[in-house]
Amino acid sequence: MPLLARVAPAIGLWFVAPLTAEFLMGNMPISDVVTLISTTFLYGAGALVIREVARRTGRGRPTILAWALAYGIFEEAFFTQTLWNQNWSGVRILDYGYVPALGTGVPWLMFMVGVHTIWSISVPIAVVETLAGSRRTTPWLGKVGLWVVSAVFAVFFVLGAVGTGVYGGWFASPVQYAGAGTLVVALVVLGWRLRRSAPTVEGAVPGPWAVFAFALVAGAFFVLLYACDPTGLSPWLAGLSVPAWLSMLLYLASFAGVGVLVRRWSHRSGWSDAHRLALAAGAMLTYAWHSFPWKSIVPASLAADLTSNVIMTVGAVVLLVFAARRVAA
């Protein structure tokens, strides 16, 4: 197989991950080419390393989810430091549900856990693996390629973390770093110990379209619950607030409910590639519709934001149509 064809899925994931994580969400306009390129070294490299190590070692989706969660905590605790910086981007996002003993706002922590675990890492991997067809669970990079991507991620992460602290004028305390680091290591170890999947049992599952609808509803609940944070950035449901303690309980209940249900479905004999794609598609399109009243966090006009959101939404739909056709082939 020619080299370009062999690494094509890896190149795809390199770009799909940041485009989903920041641009489809509406955080950045697609015209911000510098940010697009730089975020590939963060999201693209991170997703690729997680996926390659998991697949090379014979591990599956549970491991990817555990490592995606570790990635999210790693990024927000060390790179952007939003878990600790109470005035990040001039918005006091941690005031809502702030717990002094933890040094962070728990609703924000839970929101970012969901964002990175699902949208930044797991959804891009699921979509690109579907497009890869018969190579869905095989390595896309050689050993040298994996080491190079890992090194690029590590260097960019360290430089970015230092830059964020220096130019943002904020560094977390050693205790905060140590606590987050311990949790990240524990999640990495957990992911390493997880087996590929539980034995499949006989049983029917909802059709792919029903799973797609379920993912849309679950995704809407997640992003709209965040919109009820009075100190948050989302313009959806402006003025409607939910007590922080209730928000935390609802986040926990949604994580547990969706996790248990999807785990039960995915271990039944009726579960297929179409169902996996349906879950990812529902999540991806949640970001798409949610982006439209959203103003990017970088200076841009309303026209630029709307144009970017339209382009990204159309791009996401086209990508998912190609993936669906790949499943049907």
PEMOQUI-V451441 format. One record per backbone hydrogen bond with DSSP energy under -0.5 kcal/mol. CO is the residue of the C=O (numbers start at 1). NH is the residue of the N-H. If there is no record, write none. Layout:
BEGIN
co: (CO | CO)
nh: (NH | NH)
END
This chain:
BEGIN
co: (2 | 3 | 4 | 7 | 8 | 9 | 10 | 11 | 12 | 12 | 13 | 14 | 15 | 16 | 17 | 18 | 18 | 19 | 20 | 22 | 22 | 22 | 27 | 27 | 29 | 31 | 32 | 33 | 34 | 35 | 36 | 37 | 37 | 38 | 39 | 39 | 39 | 40 | 42 | 43 | 44 | 45 | 46 | 47 | 48 | 49 | 50 | 51 | 52 | 53 | 54 | 55 | 60 | 61 | 62 | 63 | 64 | 65 | 66 | 67 | 68 | 69 | 70 | 71 | 72 | 73 | 74 | 74 | 75 | 75 | 75 | 76 | 81 | 81 | 84 | 85 | 87 | 88 | 91 | 92 | 95 | 95 | 97 | 98 | 99 | 99 | 99 | 104 | 104 | 105 | 106 | 107 | 108 | 109 | 110 | 111 | 112 | 113 | 114 | 114 | 115 | 115 | 116 | 117 | 118 | 119 | 121 | 122 | 123 | 124 | 125 | 126 | 127 | 128 | 130 | 132 | 133 | 135 | 142 | 143 | 144 | 145 | 146 | 147 | 148 | 149 | 150 | 151 | 152 | 153 | 154 | 155 | 156 | 157 | 158 | 159 | 160 | 161 | 162 | 163 | 163 | 164 | 165 | 165 | 173 | 174 | 175 | 176 | 177 | 178 | 179 | 180 | 181 | 182 | 183 | 184 | 185 | 186 | 187 | 188 | 189 | 190 | 196 | 201 | 203 | 207 | 208 | 209 | 210 | 211 | 212 | 213 | 214 | 215 | 216 | 217 | 218 | 219 | 220 | 221 | 222 | 223 | 224 | 225 | 226 | 228 | 228 | 229 | 235 | 237 | 239 | 243 | 244 | 245 | 246 | 247 | 248 | 249 | 250 | 251 | 252 | 253 | 254 | 255 | 256 | 257 | 258 | 259 | 260 | 261 | 262 | 263 | 264 | 265 | 267 | 268 | 272 | 273 | 274 | 275 | 276 | 277 | 278 | 279 | 280 | 281 | 282 | 283 | 284 | 285 | 286 | 287 | 288 | 289 | 291 | 301 | 302 | 303 | 304 | 305 | 306 | 307 | 308 | 309 | 310 | 311 | 312 | 313 | 314 | 315 | 316 | 317 | 318 | 319 | 320 | 321 | 322 | 323 | 324 | 325)
nh: (6 | 7 | 8 | 11 | 12 | 13 | 14 | 15 | 15 | 16 | 17 | 18 | 19 | 20 | 21 | 22 | 23 | 24 | 25 | 26 | 27 | 28 | 297 | 298 | 32 | 33 | 36 | 37 | 38 | 39 | 40 | 40 | 41 | 41 | 42 | 43 | 44 | 45 | 46 | 47 | 48 | 49 | 50 | 51 | 52 | 53 | 54 | 55 | 56 | 57 | 59 | 58 | 64 | 65 | 66 | 67 | 68 | 69 | 70 | 71 | 72 | 73 | 74 | 75 | 76 | 77 | 78 | 79 | 79 | 80 | 81 | 83 | 84 | 85 | 86 | 88 | 90 | 91 | 93 | 95 | 97 | 98 | 106 | 100 | 102 | 103 | 104 | 99 | 106 | 109 | 110 | 111 | 112 | 113 | 114 | 115 | 116 | 117 | 118 | 119 | 119 | 120 | 121 | 122 | 123 | 124 | 125 | 126 | 127 | 128 | 129 | 130 | 131 | 132 | 133 | 135 | 136 | 138 | 146 | 147 | 148 | 149 | 150 | 151 | 152 | 153 | 154 | 155 | 156 | 157 | 158 | 159 | 160 | 161 | 162 | 163 | 164 | 165 | 166 | 167 | 168 | 168 | 169 | 170 | 177 | 178 | 179 | 180 | 181 | 182 | 183 | 184 | 185 | 186 | 187 | 188 | 189 | 190 | 191 | 192 | 193 | 194 | 62 | 269 | 270 | 211 | 212 | 213 | 214 | 215 | 216 | 217 | 218 | 219 | 220 | 221 | 222 | 223 | 224 | 225 | 226 | 227 | 228 | 228 | 229 | 230 | 242 | 232 | 238 | 240 | 241 | 247 | 248 | 249 | 250 | 251 | 252 | 253 | 254 | 255 | 256 | 257 | 258 | 259 | 260 | 261 | 262 | 263 | 264 | 265 | 266 | 267 | 267 | 268 | 201 | 271 | 276 | 277 | 278 | 279 | 280 | 281 | 282 | 283 | 284 | 285 | 286 | 287 | 288 | 289 | 290 | 291 | 291 | 292 | 294 | 305 | 306 | 307 | 308 | 309 | 310 | 311 | 312 | 313 | 314 | 315 | 316 | 317 | 318 | 319 | 320 | 321 | 322 | 323 | 324 | 325 | 326 | 327 | 328 | 329)
END
